[in-house]
Amino acid sequence: MRKRALFNLSIFKGVEKEQQDLLIPLIDLCRIPEETIIFRQGESARHLYILECGIVEILFKPFDGPEISVSRIFSGGVFGWSSTLGRDGYTSSAKTLMESEAYRFNGKKLQQLCETYPETGVVILDRLASAIVERLECTHHEIMSILNQGMELGLNLSDQGSKND
């Protein structure tokens, strides 16, 4: 079954067979054409996605400025996690840059699974937390670069690493 390929991606590698069996019914495999808006910032946060192949760009529109690209998601990357954090809406938009395939989870159903099966929930939340932390570290550097360009400071940000203010 094609859905089982999810467990070959690093985020879910090593998840026990019993835990996989609990997750499989929650998975939809989606083929998403190039240049498709998957969800928009502010839209109701319903789904969590794990990218199998392709590239997805994460876009953020500040209240007082133009939309900016804050991240690119590649195979194994997670996006749409507002749906699992109990947020009403997505905090950013997601758009494919090329034809992509993603595993899609209904956020509420994933939350229910975690509550019903706490041992599985801990494993899933740990994996998602690791993916989120990795993404935020990358996003921090990209936002610093955007701010540096906007202020024309000419700073060398490669020495800054992922220091948080």
C-alpha positions in Angstrom: 0.0 0.0 0.0 1.4 3.4 -1.1 0.4 5.1 2.3 3.0 2.9 4.1 5.8 4.7 2.2 5.2 7.5 4.7 7.1 5.4 7.3 10.2 5.4 5.1 10.5 9.2 5.5 12.8 10.3 8.3 10.1 11.9 10.3 8.3 8.5 10.8 11.2 6.1 10.3 11.2 3.5 13.1 7.5 3.9 14.1 6.2 0.6 15.4 3.9 -1.5 13.1 1.0 -1.1 15.6 1.4 2.7 15.6 1.5 2.7 11.8 -1.7 0.7 11.7 -3.4 3.4 13.8 -2.1 6.2 11.5 -2.9 4.6 8.1 -6.7 5.2 8.2 -6.0 8.9 8.8 -3.8 9.4 5.7 -4.8 10.8 2.3 -2.2 10.8 -0.4 -2.6 14.0 -2.4 -1.1 14.8 -5.8 -0.9 18.6 -6.1 -0.2 20.3 -9.4 2.5 22.9 -9.8 1.7 26.5 -8.7 -1.3 25.4 -6.6 -2.2 27.2 -3.4 -2.7 24.4 -0.9 -4.0 26.7 1.8 -4.0 30.5 2.5 -3.0 32.4 5.6 -6.0 32.9 7.8 -8.0 30.0 6.2 -9.4 27.4 8.6 -6.6 25.1 9.7 -7.8 21.6 8.9 -4.9 19.5 7.6 -1.3 18.7 8.4 0.9 17.7 5.4 4.0 15.7 5.1 5.6 16.1 1.7 6.6 13.0 -0.1 8.0 14.6 -3.2 8.1 18.1 -4.8 8.7 21.5 -3.3 6.3 23.7 -1.3 6.9 27.3 -0.6 5.6 28.8 2.7 4.5 32.4 2.4 3.8 34.9 5.1 1.9 38.2 4.6 2.6 40.7 7.4 -0.2 43.1 8.2 1.9 46.1 7.0 3.8 44.7 4.0 3.9 42.4 1.0 3.8 38.6 1.1 7.3 37.1 1.7 8.7 33.6 1.2 9.8 32.3 4.6 10.6 28.7 3.8 10.7 25.9 1.3 9.6 22.4 2.2 11.2 19.4 0.5 10.6 15.6 0.8 9.9 14.6 4.4 9.1 18.1 5.5 6.0 19.0 7.5 3.7 22.0 6.9 0.2 23.0 8.0 0.9 22.2 11.6 -1.4 25.0 12.8 -4.1 22.3 12.4 -2.6 20.2 15.2 -1.9 23.1 17.5 -5.6 23.9 18.0 -5.3 27.2 15.9 -8.4 28.3 14.1 -6.5 29.4 11.0 -3.2 28.8 9.2 -0.5 31.4 10.1 1.0 31.3 6.6 0.1 30.2 3.1 1.5 27.1 1.2 2.0 26.9 -2.6 3.6 24.2 -4.7 6.6 25.2 -6.8 6.4 22.0 -8.8 4.0 19.0 -9.0 4.1 17.5 -5.6 2.7 14.6 -3.5 1.9 14.9 0.1 0.5 12.8 2.9 -2.5 14.7 4.4 -3.8 14.2 7.9 -7.0 15.7 9.3 -5.7 17.7 12.3 -8.7 17.0 14.6 -8.6 13.2 13.9 -4.8 13.2 14.5 -5.5 15.0 17.9 -8.2 12.4 18.7 -5.8 9.5 18.0 -3.2 11.0 20.2 -5.7 11.4 23.1 -7.1 7.8 22.6 -3.6 6.2 22.3 -1.3 8.3 24.5 1.8 6.1 23.8 1.4 6.6 20.0 0.6 10.3 20.6 3.9 10.9 22.4 5.8 9.3 19.5 3.8 11.4 16.9 4.2 14.6 18.8 7.9 14.1 19.4 8.4 13.6 15.7 6.3 16.6 14.7 8.1 18.8 17.3 11.5 17.8 15.9 10.3 18.7 12.4 8.8 22.0 13.6 12.0 23.0 15.4 14.1 22.2 12.4 11.8 24.4 10.2 11.8 27.3 12.6 15.7 27.3 12.7 15.7 27.6 8.9 13.0 30.2 8.9 14.9 32.3 11.4 17.9 32.6 9.1 15.7 33.4 6.1 13.8 36.2 8.0 17.1 37.6 9.2 18.3 37.8 5.6 15.1 39.5 4.5 15.4 42.1 7.3 19.1 42.6 6.5 18.2 43.3 2.8 15.3 45.6 3.8 17.5 47.7 6.1 20.5 47.6 3.7 22.8 46.8 6.6 25.1 44.6 4.6 25.7 42.2 7.5 27.4 38.8 7.1 24.6 36.6 8.5 26.5 33.3 8.0 28.3 34.0 11.3 25.0 34.4 13.1 23.9 30.7 12.9 20.5 30.2 14.4 20.8 32.5 17.4 17.4 33.6 18.7 16.7 37.1 19.9 
